[in-house]
């Protein structure tokens, strides 16, 4: 998971670099999604795995929300400091936690999750308050909306998992829709004047994203889900380091505190969810015995 987090942090830095050096948003989306489509398609052909799905409706909802989140988050990376954009990417877990609290219709039993969510959003306020300029508010709105769309997409991914849809097919359709939307809006003129360095980094955006996706899938599949979920927050540390290294964006004290609160909130939600899942399994076992 640490490798996956590093790959995604490098992807975020690459996106910011190419957008600041003349690449269009649509070209970035295209190059991010296309490598995954090509690799998964080749693998499916060679191994004779079918791309056909019986769950079109769930894929449709997952891809509309997921690809919308992709566009919005990439736009935010182009405008906001790298660490700020990375921090706001984690609001998806806060939205999910908030939904679970109110969907259960029992706030008292979900007080721990609610406190974690409030802590996380307080952290968001601290991250934004000290370091954001007036011309960056569109990026903030985009990042927060991206988190909301990502939260909805995560619900659909879990739904597809319960339906028995393999992860690789879910990733393929998501990447395919991302590629199509990139092709829909990209123009040949978007590539005029791009330097060789920008071209290389643009290609690496897709490579980083693909390897990050593969490493993350492996981490959740082979190791402890709770450890993998906690370690994903290393992305924020990597992003801070890359922001300092390449853009000299040094977060001030309030921003550091805010990022720590977001991480703590996210980890707390993961721990609470895992604890509740274990408790539910134990209760089910005890109920069967009686």
C-alpha positions in Angstrom: 0.0 0.0 0.0 2.9 2.3 0.6 4.0 1.8 -3.0 0.4 2.5 -4.2 0.3 5.7 -2.2 3.7 6.8 -3.7 2.4 6.1 -7.2 -0.8 8.1 -6.7 1.2 11.0 -5.1 3.5 11.0 -8.2 0.5 10.9 -10.4 -0.9 14.0 -8.6 2.4 15.8 -9.0 2.6 14.8 -12.7 -1.0 16.1 -13.3 -0.1 19.4 -11.7 3.1 19.7 -13.7 1.6 19.0 -17.1 -1.4 21.3 -16.5 0.9 24.1 -15.5 3.0 23.5 -18.7 0.3 23.7 -21.4 -1.4 20.3 -21.3 -5.2 20.4 -21.5 -7.4 18.8 -18.8 -9.0 16.4 -21.4 -5.5 15.2 -22.5 -4.6 14.4 -18.9 -7.8 12.4 -18.4 -7.1 10.6 -21.6 -3.5 9.7 -20.8 -4.5 8.7 -17.2 -7.1 6.2 -18.3 -5.8 4.8 -21.6 -2.9 2.7 -20.3 -5.3 0.7 -18.0 -7.7 0.1 -20.9 -4.9 -1.2 -23.2 -3.2 -3.4 -20.5 -6.5 -5.0 -19.2 -7.8 -5.5 -22.7 -4.6 -7.3 -23.7 -4.6 -9.4 -20.5 -8.3 -10.4 -21.0 -7.6 -11.5 -24.6 -4.5 -13.5 -23.7 -6.2 -15.2 -20.8 -9.6 -15.5 -22.5 -11.4 -13.6 -19.8 -14.8 -12.2 -20.9 -15.4 -8.4 -20.7 -19.1 -9.0 -20.8 -21.0 -7.8 -17.7 -24.5 -8.6 -16.3 -24.5 -5.5 -14.2 -24.7 -2.6 -16.6 -26.7 -0.4 -14.4 -24.2 -0.6 -11.5 -21.3 0.1 -13.8 -23.1 3.1 -15.3 -23.7 4.7 -11.9 -20.1 3.9 -10.8 -18.6 5.3 -14.0 -20.7 8.5 -14.1 -19.7 9.3 -10.5 -16.2 8.0 -10.7 -15.2 9.7 -14.0 -16.9 13.0 -12.9 -14.7 12.8 -9.7 -11.7 12.1 -11.9 -12.2 15.3 -14.0 -13.0 17.5 -10.9 -10.0 16.2 -8.9 -7.6 16.7 -11.9 -8.9 20.2 -12.3 -8.2 20.9 -8.6 -4.7 19.5 -8.8 -4.0 22.1 -11.6 -5.1 25.0 -9.4 -4.4 24.1 -5.7 -1.1 23.4 -3.9 -0.3 19.7 -4.2 -0.7 19.0 -0.5 -4.1 20.8 -0.3 -5.5 19.0 -3.3 -4.3 15.7 -1.9 -5.9 16.5 1.5 -9.3 17.3 -0.1 -9.1 14.0 -2.0 -9.8 12.2 1.3 -13.1 14.0 2.0 -14.8 11.0 0.3 -14.3 8.9 3.4 -15.9 11.8 5.5 -18.9 11.9 3.2 -19.3 8.2 3.5 -19.1 8.3 7.2 -21.6 11.1 7.4 -24.0 9.2 5.2 -23.7 6.0 7.3 -24.4 8.0 10.5 -27.7 9.5 9.2 -28.8 6.5 7.1 -28.7 4.4 10.3 -31.3 6.8 11.9 -29.6 6.4 15.2 -26.9 9.1 15.9 -26.4 7.9 19.4 -25.1 4.5 18.3 -22.9 6.2 15.7 -21.5 8.9 17.9 -17.9 7.7 17.3 -18.2 7.9 13.6 -20.0 11.2 13.7 -17.2 12.7 15.9 -14.6 11.4 13.4 -16.5 13.0 10.5 -16.7 16.4 12.3 -13.0 16.1 13.2 -12.2 15.5 9.5 -14.3 18.5 8.2 -12.7 20.7 10.9 -9.4 19.6 9.5 -10.5 20.6 6.0 -11.3 24.1 7.3 -7.9 24.4 8.8 -6.2 23.2 5.6 -8.1 25.8 3.5 -8.1 28.8 5.8 -4.5 29.7 6.0 -3.2 29.0 2.5 -5.9 29.6 -0.1 -6.0 32.6 -2.4 -9.1 34.1 -3.9 -8.3 32.7 -7.4 -8.2 29.1 -6.0 -11.8 28.8 -4.7 -12.9 27.1 -7.9 -10.3 24.5 -7.3 -11.6 24.0 -3.7 -15.2 23.6 -4.9 -14.0 21.1 -7.6 -12.0 19.1 -5.0 -14.9 18.9 -2.5 -17.4 17.9 -5.3 -14.8 15.3 -6.4 -14.8 13.8 -2.9 -18.6 13.6 -2.9 -18.7 11.9 -6.3 -15.9 9.6 -5.2 -17.9 8.6 -2.2 -20.9 7.7 -4.3 -18.6 5.7 -6.7 -17.2 3.8 -3.7 -20.7 2.7 -2.8 -21.2 1.4 -6.3 -17.8 -0.4 -6.3 -18.9 -2.2 -3.1 -22.2 -3.0 -4.7 -20.4 -4.5 -7.7 -18.2 -6.5 -5.4 -21.3 -8.0 -3.6 -22.7 -8.9 -7.1 -19.6 -10.9 -7.8 -18.1 -8.6 -10.4 -14.3 -9.0 -10.6 -12.2 -5.9 -9.7 -10.3 -6.0 -13.0 -13.6 -5.7 -15.0 -14.7 -2.8 -12.8 -11.4 -1.0 -13.4 -11.6 -1.7 -17.1 -15.0 -0.1 -17.6 -14.1 2.9 -15.4 -10.9 3.4 -17.4 -12.8 2.9 -20.7 -15.3 5.6 -19.9 -12.5 7.9 -18.7 -10.8 7.3 -22.1 -13.9 8.0 -24.0 -14.6 11.3 -22.2 -11.0 12.3 -22.8 -11.3 11.6 -26.5 -14.6 13.4 -26.6 -13.2 16.7 -25.5 -9.5 16.5 -26.6 -8.3 18.4 -29.7 -5.2 18.0 -31.7 -4.4 21.6 -31.0 -4.1 20.6 -27.3 -0.8 18.9 -28.0 0.8 21.8 -30.0 3.8 23.3 -28.3 4.2 20.7 -25.6 7.8 20.2 -24.7 9.4 16.7 -24.7 9.5 16.9 -20.9 5.8 17.6 -20.7 5.1 14.7 -23.1 7.1 12.3 -20.9 5.4 13.4 -17.7 2.0 13.2 -19.4 2.7 9.6 -20.4 4.0 8.9 -16.8 0.7 10.2 -15.4 -1.0 7.1 -16.9 1.8 4.8 -15.8 1.8 6.0 -12.2 -2.0 5.7 -12.1 -2.1 2.2 -13.5 0.6 0.9 -11.2 -1.0 2.6 -8.2 -4.3 0.9 -9.0 -2.6 -2.5 -9.3 -0.7 -2.1 -6.1 -3.8 -0.9 -4.2 -5.8 -3.8 -5.5 -3.0 -6.2 -4.4 -2.8 -4.6 -1.0 -6.5 -4.9 -0.3 -6.6 -8.4 -1.7 -3.5 -9.9 0.0 -3.2 -8.1 3.3 -5.2 -6.7 6.1 -7.9 -4.3 4.8 -7.6 -2.1 7.8 -3.8 -1.8 7.5 -4.1 -1.1 3.8 -6.8 1.6 4.4 -4.7 3.3 7.0 -1.5 3.2 4.9 -3.2 4.9 2.0 -2.8 8.1 3.9 0.9 7.9 3.2 -0.1 9.5 0.0 -0.6 12.8 1.8 2.9 12.6 3.3 4.4 11.9 -0.2 2.4 14.8 -1.7 3.6 17.2 0.9 7.2 16.2 0.2 6.7 16.5 -3.6 5.0 19.9 -3.2 7.9 21.2 -1.2 10.5 19.7 -3.5 9.1 20.9 -6.8 6.9 23.9 -6.0 8.3 25.1 -2.7 4.8 24.8 -1.2 5.6 24.5 2.5 2.4 24.0 4.6 2.1 26.3 7.7 1.3 25.0 11.2 -2.5 25.3 10.8 -2.3 23.3 7.5 -0.2 20.6 9.2 -2.7 20.4 12.0 -5.6 20.2 9.5 -4.0 17.4 7.5 -3.3 15.5 10.7 -7.0 15.8 11.7 -8.1 14.6 8.2 -5.9 11.5 8.5 -6.9 10.8 12.1 -10.6 11.1 11.1 -10.2 8.8 8.1 -8.3 6.2 10.1 -10.9 6.4 12.9 -13.7 5.7 10.5 -11.8 2.7 9.1 -11.2 1.3 12.6 -14.8 1.8 13.6 -16.1 0.2 10.5 -13.8 -2.8 10.9 -14.8 -3.2 14.6 -18.5 -3.1 13.7 -18.0 -5.7 11.0 -16.1 -8.0 13.4 -18.8 -7.5 16.1 -21.6 -8.3 13.6 -19.8 -11.5 12.5 -19.4 -12.6 16.1 -23.0 -11.9 16.9 -24.1 -13.9 13.8 -21.9 -16.9 15.0 -23.3 -16.7 18.5 -26.9 -16.5 17.1 -26.3 -19.6 15.0 -25.0 -21.6 18.0 -28.2 -20.7 19.9 
